Amino acid sequence: MHNISTFLVTGIVQGVGFRPFCARLAEDMGLGGSVKNTSDGVVIKLQGSQTQIEAYLQRLQKEKPEASHISSIDLLFQEDSCEEKGNFVIEKSLRLEHQRVLIPPDIATCNDCLREMRDPSNRRYRYPFINCTNCGPRYTIIEDLPYDRPSTTMRSFAMCPQCHFEYTRSSDRRYHAQPNACFDCGPSLYLIDKNGRVAAEGEEALQICCSRLKKGETAAIKGLGGFHLACDPFNSEATQKLRRRKNRKDKPFALMVSDLARAKQLVYLTGTAEKLLTSSKRPIVLCPAKRNSGLSPLVAPGQNALGIMLPYTPLHHLLLEHFDALIMTSANMSDAPIISDNNEAQASLSDLADFFLMHNRDIHMAIDDSVIASQGQEYIVLRRARGFVPIPLASLHKGPVIIAAGAEMKSTFTLTQDNTIFPGQYLGDLKQIGTIVYYKKALEHFLKLYNLHPEYLVYDLHPQYISGPLARKVIKRPFNATLGVQHHHAHMAACLLENRREEPTIGAIFDGTGYGDDGTIWGGEFLVADMKSYERKGSLLPCPLPGGEKAVLEPWRYGLALLTLTLGNEEAIALSGQIWPEKKSLLPSLLAIMNASPITTSCGRFFDGVSALLGFCTDISYDGQAAMELEGHAKGESIAPFEILEKDDFLSLDWRPALKWMVENRQHHRKESLAAAFHGGLALGTANLCLRISERTGIKHVALSGGVWQNRRLLVLTLSYLRRRGLLPLTHHLLSPNDENVSVGQAAIGMAHWAVPGLEYVQSGQ
């Protein structure tokens, strides 16, 4: 007599070697039974004693594959049986109508595969697409669930006898590895010239590619989630050519370096940065740059940090055998989505690249490289994409299926089901037609994979954002209800969700733009909020935005507005003529429209204006440039004086004393010192205003969200000042603080709103 127990395991349990692991563990413990993928999760049937089965479940959780994540183990069926115990087998996958399984992200090449690829006696020696159950493509090749080869872009590659033998042998590392392949049966590499002619294949294609890169040419290289444009970062002529072709005047390029040793010659690495660089996610990590590294100054002009990553595919490793580093930037025109299709690449990139290094494994879902900023032992996610998507978050509430449409710049969408939140990947700016197409494709992909049919919609209150209408267009059916959510409340809700907090919390929500309840542009907000409601308790002192959107591209315009409110018209004009002599003829007309300009409390524009005033960045060529250069040049520990004003219980952080102090000290302090004083003063003023709110409300927790908190200097200083005042800061670690998190916050608010019948969404403006 023995026990037969059947369990459903949910989580990231498909595409990570979970079934082979289950089989090997059962064989090791002498258990019979079976394991199979279903669209609900992995079903494990165990035959053995109760003690054996309990021990199996303990080892299952303790020894599971590194890339897997178990959300739950539920007992489905249990009985006693006199039948003879059989062997443990992997059964054919079963598709169910309701899908709950979680999809794994793409995984960087593991050390075992690298050893095989570098072993001349191995049959996969120098094979650019080597993989196993522990590494390789996942999210980018999966078309449908359950996760089996026919449901991926590998279905067109029939396994050869040797690969099939590995695939069916339970003791093998490639046991049920869906992308398993070799030279005889798998994807192949080839080099194409600008005329579309195949010029070389296999190893020859790789060698020619490396030779041409060394001569200063630019390659379009197909990777895991799309194409990169690659060139030699030590060659200024090659780097300048890429900038000119891509219309990328100043925005920094990311580098792929061969190994950690070479990375340490280019940047300063902390232990945290090393862990991030060598993790299976392999993000781009921003690190302080070293001087005299030999890199072209055109790689990251105006910056003191470099974005670096290590190779994460076999092809990357083979390429980097020939180089210390390569520029690896997304293959697209500036701000357009990454290109992943071979035909589209040839049609769109011929003016950008001199040749193409391609392969014939299709990318079903394109995805960008993730970006993380390292700060001491902490880090900030700047772009959540490859390696992180589609890992879900746990909701604080159980709710219906919701689509949260997100913001417009740095757009994402988020879906919910039961108590799970599925954040989509970074998509880009929805003002770009290509991004709209990308948004629709990615959303349709998520809906299909998880078999979701959204009943509720949450969207941003901005009347001109197209994300809400776009989500409606994709869903193509009426919603039970819809909910408009204020932009900064969504930011704050994302931070509360990530920190598992539901109670009322103080929020310092700093970004570039968010539609306010009063119809003005918010962006430097102090809120008291929970998931269901918020109240605006304070803000940065408002300031005109002369020229509206034009001031975003020309920060000197906002600099003039700051001076005008601080010094008065006459003195502001005189000083502006000294700071920006080339703009002198425009100053009177700009001053004339000041009173008719939109009003904003934007902290992002505040950074832009100060950057222009101090002479770092007068006009920008990419989003965030002025603020990044202001942060990058800040040196010292001075503090500019900010004050707190109060009117009708509303608190304003008055920046005019700080501006006046900086103007008065222009001749006595280096501009780098003034930049540091600005950061220090804003951090101290923010902490003091939060303390004032805390004293009135008794709330100690402070959430920091919004794109401005990507500024590492400001974040570290503010955290220190808050803690010294007995306050408890909450920050992002899983999500980016920028507009990528807006859809997650919208989803969290929607879950709270629709999880409790009769709950009203309350917003209070000032």
N, C-alpha and C positions, 0 to 999 in steps of 0.2 A: 504494500500500500504506500503510495506516495501522493504528494500534493501537486495539483496543477493550478497555477495562478497566472492570470493575464493582466498586464499593466499597460496603461497608456502614459508615455513620457512625452511631455511638451517642452518647447523651448527651441534653441538652436541645436537641432539634433539630426538635421539632414545636410549632407554635403560636407561633413566634418569627420568622417570616418567612424560615425557612431555605431552603425549596425555591425561592421567588422569588429569593433571593440567589444560590443555585446556578445558576439559569437565567440571570440577568443576567451573572454572572461568566463562564459558558460562552460566551454570546453575545459578550461583550467580548473573549474570547480566541480566538474563531473555532473553538470546539469543538462537535461534534455530540453527540447522546446524549439522555439523559433523567434525570429524578429523580422519585422517588415515595416517599410515606410507606408504611411497613409497620409492623406491630406489633413488629418487631425493631429498627427505627430508620429511617434514611433511606438508600435505595439510589440511588447515582449511577452511571450508565453514561456513560462518556466515549469519544468517537471523535476521534482526532487523533494527533499524533506523541507519542512517549514524553516528549520534552522539554516539550511543551505540557502533557501530563497531570501531570507532576511539578510544573511551575510552578503549575498550577491547584490542586493539593493544598496547596501552600505558601500561596497567597493565600487559599484556603478557611479555613485555620486563623488566618491573620493578620487577615483582614478580615471574619470572620463577624459576624452581627448581635450587638449588645451583650447582648441577653437570652439568647443561646444559650450552650451549653457543650458542647464536643466531648470525649467520654470516650475514644473510639477510632475509628480508620479502618482497616478491614480489607479487603484485596483478596480478592474472592470469585471473580473469573474474569478471564482475560486471553487474548486471541488477536489474531492479525494478520488483516486483512481487506482485500479488494480492492473491497468494496462502496462505492458512492458515499456520502460523508459527508452525513448529513441535518442538519436543524435540531435544536436542543436543545428538548425539550418536557417539560412536567410531566405525568406519567401519573397515572391513577387509582390511588388508594391500595389497598394489598393487606393483608388481615388474615391473620396467621399464628397458629397455635395457641400458640406460645411467645412471650410478649411481653417485650421488653427495652428498649423506648423509654422515655425519661424525660419526664415531664410538666412543662411550664413553670408557674411561679407566675403569679399575676395581676400585671400590669404597670401602673404609674401612667401617666396620659395624657402622651403625648410632646409636645414643643414644636411639632412640625409640625401635629399635630391641634389644639392650642390656638390656633395662628395662624389655621387655617381656621375654627375655631368663632367667632373674634372678628372675622372678615372679613365685612362686610355683603354683599359681592359673591359670597361662596361659598355653594354650595347647602346646605351643612351649618352655616350661620350659626346659632349658639346651639342646635345640636342636642345634647341632653344625653347621647347615647350614641355620639358620634363615636369611632372607633378605627381602627387600621391594623395592619399586621404588626408594628409596633414597640411597641404598647401595647394596653391593654384587658383584658377578662376572659379568663382561661384556665382555671386550676384550678377555679374556682367554677362554670363552665358545662360542663365536659367530663364526659360520662357514660360514654364508652367510647373505646377506641382502634381504629383509627388516628384521629388528630385531624383530622376533617373536619366540616363543618357538620352533616351528619345525625347525628353522634355528640355533638352539643352541644344545649343548650337553645335555640339559635338556629334549629333545624331548622324551627320553625313560622313563621319569617319568610322568605318567598320573596323573593329579591333582585329589585329593579326593574331595567329595562334598563340604566340608568346605573351602578348598583352592580355589576351583572354584567359590564359592560364593563370597569370597573376591576379586578374580580376576575380577569378572563381576560387582561389586558394585562400582559405581563412587565415593562414599564418602570414600571408604576404601584406606588406605595407600598402599595396595597391588593391587590396581586396575591396571590391565594389567602389573603387575610385572612378567616378563617372567621366572625368576628362582624361583618363589614362590613355597614353599614346606613345608612339616611338617613331623613328625615322621611316619605318616600313608602312605604317598605317595612319599616322597622325598629321596634324597641320605642318605646313612647310613654309620656309622663308624664301623671299625673292626680292630682288632690287629692280625697281622700275625707273626709267628715265623720264624726263619731262614730256616726252612724246608718247608716253604710255607703253613703251616697249620693255619687255622683260630683258634686262641686261645681264642678270646673273641670278643663280639660285643657291640655296643652302649656305655652306661655309664660304663659298666664293662671294656671295652677296654680302655677308658679314664683313669680310676682309676689305672688299671694295668700299663699303660704307665707311669703315674706319679710316681708310686711306684718304677718301675725299673729305671727311671731316677734318683731318689733320691739315689739309690744304686750304682750309678756311671756308668750305662750302657748308650749306645748311641742309639737313636731312629732315624729312617728315617720317617719323618712326612710329609704327603701330604698336601700341602697348596693350595693357590689360583693359583699360576703360576708354581708350581713345588714342588719338595720335598726339605725339609730342613733336615740336620743332626743336632740333638739337643743333648746337654748334659749339665751337671751342671757346670757352670763357676766358682763356688767356690771350686770345687774338682779338684786339680791339676792332680791327677792320671787319672781321666776321660778325662780331657782336653788333657793331653799328649797322651793318647790312641787314641783320635780322630786325633791329629796331625800325629801320626805315621801311622795310617790306611789311612789317606787321602793324605799322602806324602806332608804335608804342614808344613814345618820346622818352619817358622817365621811369615808368613803372618797373620795379625790380624784377629780374628774372630769377627763377629757382634753379638750383644746381643739383645734379645727381653726382655724388662723389663715390669713389670706388670702395672705400672702407672707412672705418672710424679713424684709423691712423691718419689718412689724408684729410679727413674732416677736421681733425685737430690742428692741422697746418693752416686751415682757412678760418676757423671760428673757435671761440672759447666754448667748451662743452661742460655742462654740469652733469651730475649723475642722472638727474631727471631727463635731460636732453638725450643722453646716451640710451637710456631705457626706451624712450619714444622712438628714436632713430632705428633701433634694432628690434622693435616689437614687430609682431606679425602684421600690424596695420601699416607700418612704414609710411608715416605722414611726412610732409615737408615740415621741418622744424626751424623756426626763426631763432638764430643765435647771434650773439655779439661777434662782429667781424674782427679779424686780426689785420693789422696793417702790413704792408709790404709782402703780401702773399703771392704776388705775381698776377693776380686776377686783373682783368681789364676794369678800369673805373666805370665803364659803361654797364657792368652787370647790375649794379644797384646804386645808381647815382643819387647823391644826397642822403644816403642811409648809412647807419653804423651797424646794421644787422644784415645777415645773409640768410636766405631760406635754402636749407640743404636737405637732401634725402639720400638714403642708401638704395641701391638696386633692389627691386622687389619682384622682378620676373627673371627667369633664366636668360632671356635675351638681353636684359639690362646687364646682368653679370658678365655675359660674354663681351658685350660692348665695352664695359668699363675695365676689362683687362688691358685695354689699349690706351686708357686715359686716366688721369688723376681725377678729372671732373668734366662734366658736360653741362652746358645750359640745357635744361629740359623744361620747356614752357608749353602750355596747352596749344595745340595746333588749331588756331582760329584767328580771325581778325579780332581786334581789340574789343572786348566785352561780349563777343558772340559765344554761343555754346561750343564746347569741345566737339570735334568731328570724330566719328568712329567708323563710318562706312567707307570701304575702299574706293568705290566709284565717286562718292562725294568728295573724298580727300583729293583724288586726282583732278576733279573739276574745280575745287575751291582753293587748293593749296599750291597750284602750279606757279603762281606768282610769288609765293612765300618760300618755297623749298626748291633746291636744285635737283633733288632726286627723292625717291621714296624707298624705304625699307618696310616691306609689308609681309603679312602672312594671311593665310586663308581660313583662319578660325574667326567666324563672325562674332562681333560684339553685339549682343542683343540690347543691352542697356548701357549707354555711355555714362561715364562718371569721372569727375575731376579728382585730382589728388587732394587729400585732406591737408590742411595747414594748421599748425599749432605753434604758438609763441612760448618759448621757454623763459621762465623768470625765476632764477634761483632754483629752489626745490619745487616751485609751483609751475603751472602752465595754464595757458588760455587757448581754448579751441577757437580758431579764426574761421575755419571752413570745415564743415563736417561732411565728408563725402567718402571716397574709397577707404575701405578698411573699417569704417564705422557704420555705414549704411548697408543693410537695413536693420541694424540692431534696434529693438524697440525699448520703450520706457514703460514702467509700471505706473498706472494712473492712481490717483488718490480716491477715485470713485469708480464704481461700475456703472457703465452707461450704454447708450445705444451706439449705432454706427454713425459716426460724425465725420464730415469732411471739413477741415479748417483750411481756408484758402491762402492764408499767409499775407505777406506784404507785397511790395512791388520790386524794390531793389533787393538784391541778395535773397531772392524769393525761394520759398519752399512751400510744400503742402504737408499736412499731417492728417492721418486717418486714425480712427479709434474703433475698438471692438471690445466689448465686455470691460475688462479692467486693464487693457493694453493700449498704449499709444505708439503709433508707427510714424516717426518723423521721416519725411522724404529727404532726398539729397539736396545739396546746394544746386540751384538751377541758374541763377544769374538775374539780370535786369529784364523785367517784363516789357520794357520799352523797346526791346529788340525783338523783331519778328521771329528770329530763330529760337529765342528763349521761350516764346509762346508755344511753338511747336514742341520743344523739349519738355516743357511743363505738361502739356497734354499727353505726350507719349509716356512720361514717367508716371503720371497719375493713373493712366489706363493700365500700365504695367502692374502697379501696386494693387489696383482694384481686382485685376485678374488673378494675381498670385494668391491673394488672401480671400478671393471670392466674396468681396464686400459690396454691399449695396447701400450707400449712405442715405440715411433718412433725415439727417439734420445738417445744416450748413452754418458755419461761423465765418465771418468776414471782417475786414478792417473797415472802420467808419469813414475813411477817406473817400469822398464822392467820386474821385477820378481814378482810383486804383482799379485795375482790370482783373485782379486775381479772383475776386468774388464772381463776377460774370463769367470768367474763364472756367471756374470750377462748375458752375451751373451748366455751361455748354458741354462739358465732358460727361457729367452725370446723366443729362438728358431725361430727367424725370422730376416731378414735383417733390419738394421736401415737406416733411410733416411740420417743420418750423425752421426759421432762420434767426440768426442773432448777430447784430453788429457789435463789435468790441473795440473800445478805444485802444489805440496803438500802444501806448505806454503801460496800460493795464495788462495787455497781452505780454509785453516784455517781462513785467513783474511776475505774472502768473507762471511763466516758464521757469523763472528762478525759484519760485516757491515750490513748484512741482519737483524740480531737480533736487531740492533740499528737503523734500517730504514734509512741508509745512503748510498747514491750513489756517492757522490762527492769524489775526490781523498783524500786519508787519509794516514797518516803515520802508519806503522804497526811494532810492536815488536813481532815477531812470534818465540816463543821459545819452542822447543820440543826435542825429542830424535833422530828421524831420518826422513829425507825427501829427496827424490831424487832431486838433484840440476840440473840446466840447464847445468852446466859444467861437469856433471857426478860424482861429489863428493857428500859426505853426508852433507846436510845442516841441520841446527837445531837451529841456533841463528841468525835470520835474521831480518834486518831492511829494510822494503819495503815502497814504495809509490805506492798505488794501488787503483783502483776502481773495479767494478764488471767485467770490460771488459779487463783490462790490468794491468800489474804491472812492476815496475822497482826496482831492488835490489840496495839499496843505501848504505848498510853496513852490517856487520856481526860481530860476535865474531871472535877474532883472530883464524885462523885455527890451528889444532893440529893433529898429527898422531894418529891413532887408532890401537895400536899394537895388532895383532892377530885378527883384524876385529871383527866379531860377538862374539868371545871369550872374548873380552874386555868388552862387555855388561854384561856378567855374572861375570866377575872378575874386578871390578872397580879399583883395585890397578894397573892394567896395564895402564889405562888412567892416573892414578896418576903419574906413572913413566914418561909418555910422557910429562905431564905438568911440572914436575920437570926438565926434560931434556931441554925443550925449555926455561926454566927460568934460570937454574943454569949452564947448560952445562953438558956433559956426565959424567965427572969424579966426580963432586960434587953431581950430581943426583944419581949415583950409591952408593956413600958412604952414603948419607942420606937415600936412600931407604932401604939399608941394616939395618939401625937402626930402621926405621919405620916398616918394614915387614921382620924381621929376618928369618921367615919361608920361604920366597920367595927368599932368597939371592942367592941360586944356579941358579935361573932362570933369574936373572937380566942381565948377559952378553949376553945371547942368544937373549933376548928380545930387548936389545939395538941394536944388530946387524941387526935386521929386521925393526928397526924404520923407516929408510928412504924408505923402500919398502912398508910400511903400508898405508892403505887408509887414506885420509885427511878428517877431519870433522870440522864443526863449531858448532857441536851439544851442545846446552846448557844443555840438559839432561845428556850427558856424562860428561860435565864439573862439574855438581853437584856430579855425581858418583865419579869422580876422587878426588875432594876435600874431600868428605866424607871418602874415603879411606886414604887420606893423614893425616887427623885429627884423624884417628883411630876409626871411628864410624862403618864403614862397608867395609870390604876388599873384600868379595865375597857375592853375593846376591842369595837368594832362590826364590824371586818373583820380578816382574817388579816394579820398582820405590822404592825398599827397601832402597838403599843407600841414595837417595835424601830425603826420608821421615825421615830417622833417623838423617840426617844432620839438617833438619828443626826442628825436634822434640826436639833436644838437644840444639838448639841455645838459648843463653841467653845474654842479654846486648844490648848496642846500639853503639858499636864500628863500624867503617867504614874502610874497607880495600881499598887501593888506586887503582882505575882503571884509565887508560888513553885512550885517543882517538887518533888513528893514521890516517893519510890521505895519499892516493896515488891515483893519477888520478881521483880525485873527489869521491873515494870510501873510506868510513869510517870503521875503524876496532876498536872494543872495546878490548883494550889490557889488558889482565888479568895478565900478567907477574909481574907487580909491586905489585899486590895484593898477588900473590903466594909468591913472595920474602918476602913481609912484614909478611905473616903468618909464613913462615919458620923461619924468624929472631925472631919472638915473641913466638915461641913454648915453650920456657923455661920460659917466663914471663907472659903468659896469659893462662888461662884454655881453653881447647879445645872448651868448650861451648861458650866462649866469641869470639873465633876465628870464630866459625860457624856463630855467629851473625854478625861479621864484614864482612864475606863473603857475606851474604845476603844484608847487608846495602850497601856495596860497589857496588855490581852488580846492585842493584836498582838505586843507584845514577848515576852510569855510564850509565845505560840504559836511564834514564831521560835526562842526558846531551847530549847523542848522538841524541836522538829524538829532543831535542831543536836545535841542530846544523842543522838537516834536516829541521826543521820548519823555521829557520832563512833564509834558502836558498830557500824554496818553498812557504812560507807564509801559510802553512797548520798548523792548530792548533789541529786537532783531531788526537788521537793516539789509534789504535786498539791493544788490548792485547789478543793474542790467542795462542794455543798450550799447550801441556800437562804440561809444566813447570809452567804455571800460575795456576795450582792446588795448588801450594805452597802458602799458605795463608800469611805467613810472607813476602815473596817476593812481592806478589801482593799488600798488604797494604802499604808497604814502597814505592813501585814504584808509586802507585796512588798518594801518598802524594807528592813525589818529582816532578811528572809531573804537578800537580795542582799548586804547588809553582812557577813553571816556566811559568805559564799562559797557559799550554796545557790542552786539554780536553780529558781525557781518555775514551775509550769505552771498556766495558768488557761483558762477557757472564752472563746471568741470566736464560735463558730458556734452553740453551744447555751446554754441558760440553765443556771446552776449549780443551780437549784432542782429540785424533783421531776419536772419535765418531762424531765430527762435520764436518769432512772432506767431507762426502757425502752431507751434507746440503750445504756447500760452493760450491761443484761441481755443485749441482743443481742450486744454485743461479747464478753462472757464466753461466751455460747453458741457463737459462731463459733469462739472459741479452743478450747472444750471438745470440740466435735464435728468440728473440722477435723483433729485429730490422733487417730488410733485409739488407744484405751487410755488417753487422758489423763484423769486424775482431777481432780475439783473439790475442792480442799482448803480448809477454813475452820478457823481457830483462834481461839477466843474466850478471854476472861480473866474 
